[in-house]
Amino acid sequence: MAAHFVNDMYGNYLPALLPLLADVHHLSLSRAGLLISLYTVTGSLLQPLFGYLADSGRLQPVSAVGLAVAGIGAGLLGLAPTYAALALVTVLHGMGTAAFHPQSSSLVHGLSGTRTATRMAVYIMAGQTGYALSPLIAATVAVRAGLPWVMVTALPAVVVASVMAALRPWKRPTPGSPLGRVRLRDDLRRNARGLARLMVLIMSRSTLSYAMLALLPFLFKLRGVPATHGAAALTVMLFAGAIGGVVGGYLSDRYGRRPILFISFLIASPLFLGAIHTTGAAAMVFLALGGAVLFGSASLLTVEAQGLMPAHAGVAAGMMLGVSMGVGGLLVGPTSALAQAYGIIPVLTAVSLLPLPGSLMTLSMTKRSEEPATAPAG
């Protein structure tokens, strides 16, 4: 949890710093959106690969190394002298977070017993809290001290990564170890339909969240709001999402995942529409409620995938947190280009409607998906 908090503390540096970086590097909305897409591709689409390496034990300290690289990459954003260097640093930052997540979430899965959703939600809450504080930390340091001083904030990542390397949490025994009995290819083939459904759900959710992260600071800037206030709005949305994730995990263990997922996807759209079309305190309230509802399903989709593939929990987590979110994040580039051509508010309005069809898809989840995602005993 501590490592997850620190790792995700750097996750929103790029969106928060983009208005300042745009002035330094003379970035258009489309070029700024391309940076978000680069971070998303490297930070997400590589996660299944690192998950496979972690599951197989071929790269055991991958999470510790990834944490250090994520922090250093985020810190270097303020030092990049050119757009090409900025893109390279963004890739480095993304690869670090891609290496960290699968192994750490696999460990949580193995130690959670029958309360998988609740404990995964608590683990995700730690990361989400860091994720929520991320834009405020980045913007505050950059505005008050200058962009080069952002590099100093990489220190916590190096320290915690060193502690992880010394403690070696990936060496802890977990209940059951069926990896050798189930081939990854067979596992993927057997669960293809269920995994595809989950990927569509999380892609719709991540497309909305990434679009808000990329465009919301520019919307506030358009309305004459300081960069720190725009970063505070992102923090409100994400911190509420951290709380909503824990509540959603607890309720799903108590009442089942399907009803919680249905409600989450059903009411997220009207809440974000309210946030886009209001200002001041009302917008903040809508953002908080929308974040709590949207991110309330984060742990449920991950646990659902791990329940389908308990022998390859790291790969399953990588697919949900990686590939699906990565594909959603890839759409940020085209979305930013559309926003530049047609306006930020119309584009965010359209993107806010994406979760609505997902609410119907949750109703087709089978009873198997409600069972605890525990690995069979050896």
Secondary structure, 3 states (H helix, E strand, C coil): CHHHHHHHCCCCHHHHHHHHHHHHHCCCHHHHHHHHHHHHHHHHHCHHHHHHHHHHCCCCCHHHHHHHHHHHHHHHHHCCCCHHHHHHHHHHHHHHHHHHHHHHHHHHHHCCCCCHHHHHHHHHHHHHHHHHHHHHHHHHHHHHHCHHHHHHHHHHHHHHHHHHHHHCHHHCCCCCCHHHHCCHHHHHHHCHHHHHHHHHHHHHHHHHHHHHHHHHHHHHHHCCCCHHHHHHHHHHHHHHHHHHHHHHHHHHHHHCHHHHHHHHHHHHHHHHHHHHCCCHHHHHHHHHHHHHHHHHHHHHHHHHHHHHCHHHHHHHHHHHHHHHHHHHHHCHHHHHHHHHHHCHHHHHHHHCCCHHHHHHHHCCCCHHHHCCCCCCCC
